[in-house]
Amino acid sequence: MEKRKLLRTMGLVISMLVGGYATLIALNGRPAHAFIFSDPSGDTNGPDVTQMEYNVVDDALELKLTFVQTLAGGVINQDLLASIRIDIDKSLMTGFVGGGGLQPQFGMDYEIEIELLGFGSSSNTASLKYWRYKLEEPFVKLDRVAIPLGNPFYPNGSIFVVGYNEDYGTDNHQIFLKIPVALFTNIAFPICTDVMELCINQIFPCPLPLTPNLNSAYVNFSVISCYFTSGIDLLPDNGGIDTQNATVLADYPTGPEDIVASVGDPNDDCLAPPGLNGEEITGLTAFCHKDGNLSFEIKLKTYSLEDTASYEICLDIDNNPLTGVPISNGDTTLGVELLAEYANFDNPIGEPNPLEGTLKFYLNGGFCPLLYTDYLANVWRSEPGYVWITIPQEFTNHYLPANTTGYISVIARSFDPPLEEPVDIVPNEGALEIPICLKPCSADFDGDGDVDGSDLALFAAYYASGDLQADLNGNGSVGTEDLAIFAENYGK
């Protein structure tokens, strides 16, 4: 009885909120959404950003960036290469890059790239970039799109200003950008084709049930000099800004708090030639994060600029050797449903950069690539070196109902291209068993340790707007099942 009463109350609150939103839109057009995020000065030797003003109003995203250096107006203008990355749907299941950091929890869908070459306004350019899939029979290929911003030869309603401009309220330390929301279109996500229907759409809907929303996205900023690698400045210093409330969501932790399983591997058991130690694996660690996503850390003996290697994470998600693709390791055979393959051959020394690769899932007797995202891995070249690979929970949910053991079996392998046989495997025998990682109920929205009226108000607001923070069952959408989960936890 109490549960039904609570559900009726929640329904009433949500109905009132939906009505309030509709009135606001009807009276004022698109509601404005704005915040200012600051960064300390003097924290880099290169171009130094101190502030980002973020404003969504009149169907456009307006950005104003402030720097310590004078960008224009002097004898020599400041050079810089800046990147603003946007996870427009707050999902790892879409995007082309992780968004910085060692274990990023972002799938960045768009990149705003700014280039000031230091030779006056004619050398300044800005563009909005994204990736889409393009069908060219018999292949589906990745197509990179770049839309010029503020370029009169490509009129699209955008504005790009560097330095003093009275109309846009900028001084010589500032950049202003105005980008129509219409340029952030769904064509950033993969197109649906007959080819994909045989593979992707049997498991993942196309398009994904996610709504691009600049008012509720993750954003971060990086800037370096075009000519001197004297330092990079980041805003925020770690993670991404949640534009909904101007707070920072940090990258996934690499410490012990999220570790669920780990295994070591001996040194010098790698079959690669001496000196090519990028293939030498010395450990495998699995992390289970609060949002239900998995991360894997492959520890390497060393990884330098000269090393060329590729890496695989093989997951038997239902823990059944009779399903999936059989992959043996000693006397153990895994039935692999999920294969993560990543490689990179041109990273700068000592910098964590994305690895190029893809996730593949087993279907109809073979592996299909997950075309919604490509970059969910980073590498750190050093001694020791590391590779981090993240697996979204949505990617494992399809196979988990068949798992009766409570564990997923995993092995990691390294390769020395172009050889097709692995040169190192961890563990040497058997597999690393990790407990099933599921997104826990997160009905305690205010983080005070209980689920009460304040959480009801937050949940109702998220539910009314379709915000995925109200997705308590982790199925990628907001619906009545989430209402029931919240009611079950109310008062606890």
Secondary structure per residue as TSV (DSSP state, phi and psi in degrees):
chain	resnum	aa	ss	phi	psi
A	1	M	-	360.0	-46.5
A	2	E	H	-63.8	-37.2
A	3	K	H	-65.3	-43.4
A	4	R	H	-64.0	-38.8
A	5	K	H	-63.3	-42.8
A	6	L	H	-63.4	-42.4
A	7	L	H	-61.8	-40.0
A	8	R	H	-64.2	-41.3
A	9	T	H	-63.2	-44.7
A	10	M	H	-62.5	-41.3
A	11	G	H	-60.2	-39.7
A	12	L	H	-66.2	-44.8
A	13	V	H	-60.7	-44.4
A	14	I	H	-64.5	-41.2
A	15	S	H	-60.5	-41.2
A	16	M	H	-64.0	-40.9
A	17	L	H	-66.0	-43.8
A	18	V	H	-59.0	-42.9
A	19	G	H	-62.2	-39.3
A	20	G	H	-64.0	-42.4
A	21	Y	H	-61.8	-43.8
A	22	A	H	-62.5	-39.7
A	23	T	H	-64.7	-42.7
A	24	L	H	-60.9	-44.6
A	25	I	H	-66.4	-40.7
A	26	A	H	-66.9	-34.8
A	27	L	H	-81.8	-37.4
A	28	N	H	-118.6	7.9
A	29	G	S	70.5	-150.8
A	30	R	S	-69.2	121.2
A	31	P	-	-67.1	141.4
A	32	A	-	-75.1	148.9
A	33	H	E	-139.3	122.0
A	34	A	E	-147.2	150.8
A	35	F	E	-157.4	164.4
A	36	I	E	-123.2	130.7
A	37	F	E	-123.7	128.3
A	38	S	E	-107.4	157.2
A	39	D	-	-137.7	140.6
A	40	P	-	-62.5	145.7
A	41	S	T	-83.9	155.6
A	42	G	T	80.0	13.0
A	43	D	S	-97.0	12.8
A	44	T	-	-154.9	158.5
A	45	N	S	-92.0	-9.9
A	46	G	S	-101.7	-155.9
A	47	P	-	-53.6	132.4
A	48	D	-	-120.3	105.5
A	49	V	E	-85.7	139.4
A	50	T	E	-119.2	-13.9
A	51	Q	E	-162.3	142.4
A	52	M	E	-125.1	125.0
A	53	E	E	-101.2	123.9
A	54	Y	E	-118.2	124.0
A	55	N	E	-145.0	122.4
A	56	V	E	-110.0	111.6
A	57	V	E	-155.1	147.4
A	58	D	T	52.9	42.3
A	59	D	T	59.2	35.9
A	60	A	E	-148.0	148.1
A	61	L	E	-93.6	122.9
A	62	E	E	-112.1	129.1
A	63	L	E	-125.4	132.5
A	64	K	E	-125.3	121.2
A	65	L	E	-110.5	132.9
A	66	T	E	-115.7	134.0
A	67	F	E	-121.0	157.2
A	68	V	S	-67.0	-42.6
A	69	Q	S	-75.3	153.0
A	70	T	-	-76.3	121.0
A	71	L	-	-84.5	-32.9
A	72	A	S	-150.6	159.3
A	73	G	S	105.3	-13.1
A	74	G	S	-97.0	-176.0
A	75	V	S	-65.7	-41.5
A	76	I	S	-118.2	125.6
A	77	N	-	-87.1	153.1
A	78	Q	-	-70.6	135.1
A	79	D	-	-97.0	149.3
A	80	L	E	-168.1	157.6
A	81	L	E	-128.0	113.3
A	82	A	E	-117.9	149.2
A	83	S	E	-135.0	124.3
A	84	I	E	-111.4	116.8
A	85	R	E	-108.4	141.2
A	86	I	E	-130.3	119.8
A	87	D	E	-92.2	92.6
A	88	I	T	-77.6	-13.6
A	89	D	T	-123.4	8.4
A	90	K	S	53.2	46.1
A	91	S	-	-138.6	135.7
A	92	L	T	-76.2	-11.9
A	93	M	T	-78.8	-8.3
A	94	T	S	-129.8	159.2
A	95	G	B	121.9	167.7
A	96	F	S	-121.9	-6.6
A	97	V	B	-156.3	153.8
A	98	G	-	-76.2	-22.7
A	99	G	-	98.1	20.3
A	100	G	S	93.8	165.2
A	101	G	S	84.5	170.9
A	102	L	S	-82.3	-43.4
A	103	Q	S	-127.8	73.0
A	104	P	-	-70.2	144.5
A	105	Q	-	-109.0	40.6
A	106	F	-	-129.6	146.9
A	107	G	-	-115.9	91.3
A	108	M	B	-72.4	121.3
A	109	D	-	-92.8	-26.7
A	110	Y	E	-136.2	152.5
A	111	E	E	-133.3	126.4
A	112	I	E	-98.0	113.6
A	113	E	E	-106.8	129.5
A	114	I	E	-119.7	130.4
A	115	E	E	-129.3	118.3
A	116	L	E	-113.9	112.4
A	117	L	-	-85.6	-7.4
A	118	G	S	89.4	9.8
A	119	F	S	-115.8	31.6
A	120	G	-	93.9	179.7
A	121	S	G	-62.1	-28.8
A	122	S	G	-68.3	-16.3
A	123	S	G	-101.7	7.7
A	124	N	E	-100.1	130.0
A	125	T	E	-137.9	155.2
A	126	A	E	-143.8	148.3
A	127	S	E	-151.3	153.6
A	128	L	E	-103.5	121.2
A	129	K	E	-117.8	145.4
A	130	Y	E	-156.6	170.9
A	131	W	E	-118.0	142.8
A	132	R	E	-140.5	163.6
A	133	Y	E	-99.3	135.3
A	134	K	E	-125.3	128.7
A	135	L	E	-84.8	119.2
A	136	E	E	-130.3	97.1
A	137	E	T	-48.9	134.3
A	138	P	T	-95.1	19.0
A	139	F	E	-113.2	154.8
A	140	V	E	-110.5	117.9
A	141	K	E	-117.4	160.4
A	142	L	E	-83.9	130.5
A	143	D	E	-120.2	118.3
A	144	R	E	-88.2	129.8
A	145	V	E	-114.4	135.1
A	146	A	E	-132.7	118.6
A	147	I	E	-103.0	117.6
A	148	P	E	-63.2	140.5
A	149	L	S	-112.1	133.1
A	150	G	S	67.3	21.0
A	151	N	-	-100.5	117.1
A	152	P	T	-63.9	-19.3
A	153	F	T	-81.1	-13.0
A	154	Y	S	-129.1	69.5
A	155	P	-	-66.7	123.2
A	156	N	S	-143.5	16.7
A	157	G	S	85.3	1.4
A	158	S	-	-88.5	160.2
A	159	I	E	-134.0	138.6
A	160	F	E	-138.6	114.4
A	161	V	E	-126.6	132.6
A	162	V	E	-119.9	125.3
A	163	G	S	87.0	-164.3
A	164	Y	-	-64.0	130.1
A	165	N	B	-154.1	114.9
A	166	E	T	-64.6	-36.0
A	167	D	T	-64.9	-34.0
A	168	Y	T	-109.0	8.0
A	169	G	T	67.8	36.5
A	170	T	B	-110.7	152.8
A	171	D	-	-110.7	-172.8
A	172	N	T	-73.7	-1.4
A	173	H	T	-103.7	8.1
A	174	Q	E	-126.9	154.1
A	175	I	E	-121.1	137.5
A	176	F	E	-122.5	134.1
A	177	L	E	-130.3	136.7
A	178	K	E	-127.8	120.9
A	179	I	E	-125.4	116.7
A	180	P	E	-57.2	137.5
A	181	V	G	-58.3	-29.2
A	182	A	G	-61.1	-21.8
A	183	L	G	-74.5	-19.0
A	184	F	S	-89.8	82.0
A	185	T	-	-106.3	168.5
A	186	N	G	-69.4	-9.6
A	187	I	G	-69.5	-4.9
A	188	A	G	-68.0	-22.5
A	189	F	S	-96.6	158.9
A	190	P	-	-59.6	142.3
A	191	I	-	-74.0	155.3
A	192	C	-	-97.1	128.6
A	193	T	-	-133.6	168.6
A	194	D	H	-60.9	-33.2
A	195	V	H	-63.5	-45.2
A	196	M	H	-70.2	-30.8
A	197	E	H	-61.4	-27.1
A	198	L	T	-74.1	-13.3
A	199	C	T	-128.2	-73.6
A	200	I	G	-64.8	-49.9
A	201	N	G	-69.9	-14.0
A	202	Q	G	-72.9	-18.2
A	203	I	T	-117.4	-46.9
A	204	F	S	-111.5	127.5
A	205	P	-	-60.8	152.1
A	206	C	S	-133.3	116.4
A	207	P	S	-76.1	163.2
A	208	L	-	-61.9	148.6
A	209	P	S	-76.3	59.1
A	210	L	-	-127.2	139.5
A	211	T	-	-107.7	116.0
A	212	P	-	-60.1	131.5
A	213	N	-	-150.1	107.2
A	214	L	T	-68.7	-19.5
A	215	N	T	-77.5	-17.3
A	216	S	S	-138.9	76.5
A	217	A	-	-136.8	173.8
A	218	Y	E	-110.2	135.4
A	219	V	E	-135.5	138.0
A	220	N	E	-142.1	166.7
A	221	F	E	-136.0	139.2
A	222	S	E	-139.1	148.7
A	223	V	E	-147.8	139.1
A	224	I	E	-138.1	170.2
A	225	S	-	-77.9	144.9
A	226	C	S	-69.4	-27.3
A	227	Y	S	-116.3	-20.1
A	228	F	-	-130.7	128.7
A	229	T	-	-87.7	60.2
A	230	S	S	-89.8	1.2
A	231	G	-	146.1	150.6
A	232	I	-	-114.2	141.8
A	233	D	E	-113.4	135.3
A	234	L	E	-120.1	145.0
A	235	L	E	-140.1	111.1
A	236	P	S	-71.5	174.7
A	237	D	S	-68.7	-22.3
A	238	N	S	-150.2	130.4
A	239	G	S	88.7	-147.0
A	240	G	E	-141.4	154.8
A	241	I	E	-85.7	127.1
A	242	D	E	-81.0	109.9
A	243	T	T	-69.3	-14.1
A	244	Q	T	-68.1	-37.1
A	245	N	T	-135.6	10.5
A	246	A	T	59.6	30.0
A	247	T	E	-102.8	167.1
A	248	V	E	-104.8	129.0
A	249	L	E	-101.2	115.1
A	250	A	-	-75.3	165.6
A	251	D	-	-66.1	162.7
A	252	Y	-	-60.0	141.5
A	253	P	-	-70.8	145.6
A	254	T	-	-106.5	7.1
A	255	G	S	-88.3	-170.4
A	256	P	G	-72.8	-13.6
A	257	E	G	-64.4	-28.5
A	258	D	G	-109.3	0.7
A	259	I	E	-71.1	131.6
A	260	V	E	-117.9	-18.1
A	261	A	E	-164.5	150.0
A	262	S	E	-157.0	147.3
A	263	V	E	-146.2	142.9
A	264	G	E	-94.8	168.5
A	265	D	-	-143.1	136.5
A	266	P	-	-62.8	150.0
A	267	N	T	-70.3	154.3
A	268	D	T	61.8	30.0
A	269	D	-	-110.0	17.5
A	270	C	-	-91.2	140.6
A	271	L	-	-87.0	-0.2
A	272	A	S	-70.5	156.3
A	273	P	-	-60.8	152.5
A	274	P	T	-55.7	141.1
A	275	G	T	92.5	-17.4
A	276	L	-	-102.1	62.2
A	277	N	G	-82.8	8.4
A	278	G	G	-64.2	-17.3
A	279	E	G	-92.4	-8.0
A	280	E	-	-82.4	102.4
A	281	I	E	-85.8	134.0
A	282	T	E	-119.3	-0.7
A	283	G	E	-177.8	154.1
A	284	L	E	-134.5	125.8
A	285	T	E	-126.3	136.7
A	286	A	E	-109.8	136.6
A	287	F	E	-118.3	136.2
A	288	C	E	-112.4	119.1
A	289	H	-	-97.0	165.3
A	290	K	T	-62.8	-25.8
A	291	D	T	-86.9	3.6
A	292	G	S	91.8	-5.5
A	293	N	-	-80.3	151.8
A	294	L	E	-104.7	144.1
A	295	S	E	-129.3	147.3
A	296	F	E	-124.3	136.6
A	297	E	E	-112.6	116.1
A	298	I	E	-96.7	114.9
A	299	K	E	-91.6	133.3
A	300	L	E	-114.5	151.9
A	301	K	S	-59.3	-46.3
A	302	T	-	-165.1	157.5
A	303	Y	-	-150.2	111.8
A	304	S	-	-116.2	-179.2
A	305	L	T	-61.5	-31.0
A	306	E	T	-78.9	-14.5
A	307	D	-	-77.2	140.2
A	308	T	-	-125.7	123.0
A	309	A	E	-154.5	157.3
A	310	S	E	-128.0	158.2
A	311	Y	E	-135.8	149.1
A	312	E	E	-132.6	140.1
A	313	I	E	-113.2	121.9
A	314	C	E	-110.3	121.9
A	315	L	E	-118.2	124.3
A	316	D	E	-95.7	92.5
A	317	I	T	-73.8	-37.9
A	318	D	T	-89.3	1.7
A	319	N	-	54.3	45.4
A	320	N	-	-133.6	113.4
A	321	P	T	-69.4	-11.3
A	322	L	T	-88.1	-7.2
A	323	T	S	-116.4	159.3
A	324	G	S	78.8	-168.1
A	325	V	E	-91.2	123.7
A	326	P	E	-71.2	125.0
A	327	I	E	-130.5	122.2
A	328	S	E	-97.4	148.0
A	329	N	E	-142.4	98.7
A	330	G	T	67.8	-129.4
A	331	D	T	-88.1	1.4
A	332	T	E	-103.3	136.0
A	333	T	E	-118.9	128.4
A	334	L	E	-100.1	143.2
A	335	G	E	-98.1	94.0
A	336	V	E	-82.2	120.7
A	337	E	S	-97.5	-19.8
A	338	L	E	-135.8	128.3
A	339	L	E	-128.7	122.0
A	340	A	E	-104.4	121.5
A	341	E	E	-121.3	123.6
A	342	Y	E	-141.8	148.8
A	343	A	E	-156.4	158.0
A	344	N	E	-157.6	138.5
A	345	F	S	-124.2	8.1
A	346	D	-	-144.5	32.3
A	347	N	-	-75.8	142.5
A	348	P	-	-64.2	153.0
A	349	I	T	-62.8	134.3
A	350	G	T	71.6	14.6
A	351	E	-	-117.1	135.2
A	352	P	-	-79.8	113.3
A	353	N	E	-124.5	156.8
A	354	P	E	-62.9	145.7
A	355	L	-	-91.8	147.6
A	356	E	E	-91.2	130.5
A	357	G	E	174.0	-157.8
A	358	T	E	-159.9	165.8
A	359	L	E	-103.2	139.5
A	360	K	E	-126.7	140.3
A	361	F	E	-122.4	151.5
A	362	Y	E	-83.1	131.9
A	363	L	E	-159.1	132.5
A	364	N	T	54.6	41.6
A	365	G	T	86.7	6.2
A	366	G	E	-159.6	-179.7
A	367	F	E	-94.0	136.1
A	368	C	E	-114.1	137.5
A	369	P	E	-75.4	141.9
A	370	L	-	-83.1	104.5
A	371	L	T	-84.5	-1.8
A	372	Y	T	-76.5	-22.0
A	373	T	B	-152.4	150.6
A	374	D	-	-120.2	-33.9
A	375	Y	-	-114.7	98.2
A	376	L	-	-128.9	36.1
A	377	A	E	-147.3	149.4
A	378	N	E	-133.9	157.4
A	379	V	E	-127.3	144.5
A	380	W	E	-120.2	114.5
A	381	R	-	-90.9	114.2
A	382	S	S	-173.3	-164.4
A	383	E	S	-131.1	103.4
A	384	P	S	-74.5	165.4
A	385	G	E	-104.0	165.9
A	386	Y	E	-142.3	149.0
A	387	V	E	-126.8	130.2
A	388	W	E	-117.0	131.5
A	389	I	E	-129.2	130.4
A	390	T	E	-109.8	137.4
A	391	I	E	-117.9	115.6
A	392	P	-	-64.6	143.7
A	393	Q	H	-60.8	-35.0
A	394	E	H	-57.7	-24.8
A	395	F	H	-77.8	-23.2
A	396	T	H	-99.9	-17.3
A	397	N	T	-58.9	-31.2
A	398	H	T	-63.9	-31.5
A	399	Y	T	-101.5	-16.4
A	400	L	G	-64.5	-35.3
A	401	P	G	-57.0	-24.4
A	402	A	G	-85.8	-3.5
A	403	N	-	-86.9	118.3
A	404	T	-	-107.1	1.4
A	405	T	S	-95.7	-22.8
A	406	G	S	84.5	0.7
A	407	Y	E	-130.3	151.8
A	408	I	E	-111.0	133.9
A	409	S	E	-95.7	134.2
A	410	V	E	-136.9	140.5
A	411	I	E	-132.2	153.7
A	412	A	E	-117.5	143.8
A	413	R	E	-135.6	148.6
A	414	S	E	-121.4	153.2
A	415	F	E	-133.3	151.5
A	416	D	-	-111.5	93.3
A	417	P	T	-56.5	143.0
A	418	P	T	-94.3	14.3
A	419	L	-	-62.3	140.2
A	420	E	-	-95.6	-11.6
A	421	E	S	-93.8	141.2
A	422	P	-	-65.3	144.6
A	423	V	S	-99.7	-14.7
A	424	D	E	-151.8	142.4
A	425	I	E	-133.5	138.7
A	426	V	E	-131.7	131.3
A	427	P	S	-70.0	165.5
A	428	N	S	-65.3	-32.0
A	429	E	S	-131.1	145.7
A	430	G	S	73.3	-144.6
A	431	A	-	-151.4	156.9
A	432	L	E	-81.7	123.6
A	433	E	E	-98.1	124.6
A	434	I	E	-121.1	141.0
A	435	P	E	-66.1	147.9
A	436	I	-	-58.5	130.6
A	437	C	-	-105.1	108.3
A	438	L	-	-117.0	147.0
A	439	K	-	-64.9	121.1
A	440	P	-	-74.6	162.5
A	441	C	-	-63.2	126.9
A	442	S	-	-117.8	45.9
A	443	A	-	-72.0	-14.8
A	444	D	-	-82.4	77.8
A	445	F	T	-69.7	-31.5
A	446	D	T	-90.9	-1.8
A	447	G	-	69.3	24.6
A	448	D	S	-95.7	7.8
A	449	G	S	94.7	-5.5
A	450	D	S	-141.9	171.5
A	451	V	-	-116.1	106.3
A	452	D	-	-134.8	-158.1
A	453	G	H	-60.8	-36.1
A	454	S	H	-66.5	-36.2
A	455	D	H	-68.7	-35.3
A	456	L	H	-60.7	-43.3
A	457	A	H	-64.0	-42.0
A	458	L	H	-67.2	-45.0
A	459	F	H	-61.4	-41.8
A	460	A	H	-62.1	-40.2
A	461	A	H	-65.6	-44.5
A	462	Y	H	-62.5	-44.2
A	463	Y	H	-62.7	-43.5
A	464	A	H	-63.3	-35.4
A	465	S	H	-92.6	-1.7
A	466	G	T	75.0	15.8
A	467	D	-	-65.7	133.4
A	468	L	G	-68.8	-4.7
A	469	Q	G	-66.3	-18.2
A	470	A	G	-89.4	2.7
A	471	D	-	-82.3	85.5
A	472	L	T	-81.4	-19.4
A	473	N	T	-99.0	1.3
A	474	G	-	68.8	27.7
A	475	N	S	-96.4	7.8
A	476	G	S	85.7	7.5
A	477	S	S	-149.9	167.2
A	478	V	-	-112.3	124.5
A	479	G	-	-155.7	-167.6
A	480	T	H	-64.4	-28.5
A	481	E	H	-61.8	-34.6
A	482	D	H	-68.8	-34.6
A	483	L	H	-58.7	-46.2
A	484	A	H	-64.3	-39.3
A	485	I	H	-65.2	-41.9
A	486	F	H	-64.0	-44.2
A	487	A	H	-61.0	-35.2
A	488	E	H	-65.3	-32.1
A	489	N	H	-95.9	-9.3
A	490	Y	T	-62.8	131.8
A	491	G	T	89.9	-0.2
A	492	K	-	-97.2	360.0
